[in-house]
Amino acid sequence: MDIKGAEDILFWNLGPDELRFIRQSGNYITLTPGLKIFKKGDPADGIYVVVSGEVDILDEEEGSEPTLLNTMASGDVIGEIASMTNYPRTASAVAKTTGILFKINQDFIQGLVKNRPEIATQILTNVITIMADRIVRLSKQIKG
């Protein structure tokens, strides 16, 4: 299976051998509408890339209706904040449509840091760029 969207965003600066290694180390998750990928407050279990379909990012507080924060689509990365900080999930992720996610497990990410630091550094740099882009977009939305 192809992780094209991920190659464009999360893995854009990896060579063919590194991409093959990532493909073999990750796993694919089939999305069905309503599938809970993770819940706000859960511990980090990895980073997800939306290969196809859409995923809603929700702020869920007990006793109130969920608030839609964003809808992620093909090529978007989710779960990176908790994975990079080891903080609990800051929001919930629920499949909006059918589709496929590519998941890199948290243990694998930590193993990269120890055993393949050159790959880990490239991925972490890309995650920082993704997070910075989101902050800029959010800032522009707030300013109107």
C-alpha positions as CSV (number, residue, x, y, z in Angstrom):
1,M,0.0,0.0,0.0
2,D,1.1,3.5,-0.8
3,I,1.7,6.2,1.9
4,K,1.9,8.9,-0.7
5,G,0.4,11.7,1.4
6,A,2.7,10.8,4.2
7,E,5.7,10.9,1.9
8,D,4.7,14.4,0.8
9,I,4.4,15.8,4.3
10,L,5.9,13.7,7.1
11,F,8.5,11.8,5.2
12,W,9.4,14.2,2.4
13,N,13.1,14.3,3.1
14,L,13.6,10.5,3.5
15,G,15.4,8.5,0.9
16,P,13.9,5.3,-0.7
17,D,15.6,3.0,1.8
18,E,14.3,4.9,4.8
19,L,10.8,5.1,3.2
20,R,10.8,1.3,2.7
21,F,11.9,0.9,6.3
22,I,9.1,3.1,7.6
23,R,6.5,1.3,5.4
24,Q,7.6,-2.1,6.8
25,S,7.5,-0.8,10.3
26,G,4.1,1.0,10.3
27,N,0.7,-0.5,10.1
28,Y,-2.5,0.4,8.3
29,I,-5.9,1.0,9.9
30,T,-9.1,0.8,8.0
31,L,-11.5,3.6,8.9
32,T,-15.2,3.3,9.2
33,P,-17.4,6.3,10.1
34,G,-17.6,6.8,13.8
35,L,-14.4,4.7,14.6
36,K,-12.7,6.2,17.6
37,I,-9.0,6.4,16.8
38,F,-8.0,7.9,20.1
39,K,-9.7,9.8,22.9
40,K,-8.7,13.1,24.6
41,G,-6.6,12.2,27.6
42,D,-5.4,8.9,26.2
43,P,-1.6,8.3,26.4
44,A,0.3,8.6,23.1
45,D,0.5,5.4,21.1
46,G,1.9,6.8,17.9
47,I,1.6,9.2,15.0
48,Y,-1.1,8.7,12.3
49,V,-1.1,9.8,8.7
50,V,-4.5,10.0,6.9
51,V,-3.9,8.1,3.7
52,S,-7.5,8.4,2.5
53,G,-10.8,9.5,4.0
54,E,-11.5,12.1,6.7
55,V,-11.0,12.2,10.4
56,D,-12.7,14.7,12.8
57,I,-10.6,16.2,15.6
58,L,-12.9,16.9,18.5
59,D,-12.6,18.6,21.9
60,E,-14.7,16.3,24.2
61,E,-15.5,17.3,27.7
62,E,-17.6,15.1,30.0
63,G,-21.1,16.3,30.2
64,S,-21.1,18.4,27.1
65,E,-21.4,18.0,23.3
66,P,-18.1,17.5,21.5
67,T,-16.7,20.6,19.7
68,L,-15.3,20.0,16.2
69,L,-11.8,21.5,16.0
70,N,-10.8,20.4,12.6
71,T,-11.4,17.8,9.9
72,M,-8.2,16.1,8.6
73,A,-7.9,14.6,5.1
74,S,-5.5,12.7,3.0
75,G,-1.9,13.6,3.8
76,D,-2.7,15.2,7.1
77,V,-0.8,14.0,10.3
78,I,-2.7,13.5,13.6
79,G,-1.5,12.5,17.1
80,E,1.8,14.1,16.7
81,I,1.5,16.4,19.8
82,A,1.1,13.6,22.3
83,S,3.7,11.5,20.6
84,M,6.4,14.2,20.6
85,T,5.6,15.5,24.1
86,N,4.5,12.3,25.9
87,Y,1.5,14.4,27.2
88,P,-1.9,12.9,27.1
89,R,-3.9,13.4,23.9
90,T,-5.2,17.0,23.6
91,A,-8.2,16.0,21.5
92,S,-10.1,13.0,20.3
93,A,-9.9,11.7,16.7
94,V,-13.0,10.0,15.1
95,A,-13.3,8.7,11.6
96,K,-15.7,10.9,9.6
97,T,-15.6,8.7,6.5
98,T,-14.3,5.4,5.3
99,G,-10.6,5.5,4.6
100,I,-7.1,4.4,5.7
101,L,-4.7,5.6,8.3
102,F,-1.0,4.8,8.4
103,K,0.2,4.5,12.0
104,I,3.8,4.6,13.4
105,N,3.8,3.2,16.9
106,Q,5.2,5.1,19.8
107,D,7.7,2.4,20.6
108,F,9.0,2.4,17.0
109,I,9.4,6.2,17.2
110,Q,11.4,5.9,20.4
111,G,13.5,3.1,18.9
112,L,14.3,5.4,15.9
113,V,15.7,8.0,18.3
114,K,18.1,5.4,19.8
115,N,18.9,3.2,16.8
116,R,18.3,5.4,13.7
117,P,18.8,9.0,14.8
118,E,19.2,10.3,11.3
119,I,15.7,9.1,10.4
120,A,14.3,10.3,13.7
121,T,15.8,13.7,13.3
122,Q,14.3,14.1,9.8
123,I,10.8,13.0,10.9
124,L,10.9,15.2,14.1
125,T,12.0,18.2,12.0
126,N,9.0,17.6,9.7
127,V,6.6,17.2,12.7
128,I,7.9,20.6,14.1
129,T,7.2,22.2,10.7
130,I,3.7,20.7,10.6
131,M,2.9,22.0,14.1
132,A,4.3,25.4,13.3
133,D,2.2,25.6,10.2
134,R,-0.9,24.8,12.3
135,I,-0.1,27.5,14.8
136,V,0.3,30.1,12.0
137,R,-3.1,29.0,10.4
138,L,-4.8,29.1,13.8
139,S,-3.4,32.5,14.5
140,K,-4.7,33.8,11.2
141,Q,-8.1,32.3,11.9
142,I,-8.2,34.0,15.3
143,K,-7.3,37.4,13.8
144,G,-10.0,36.9,11.3
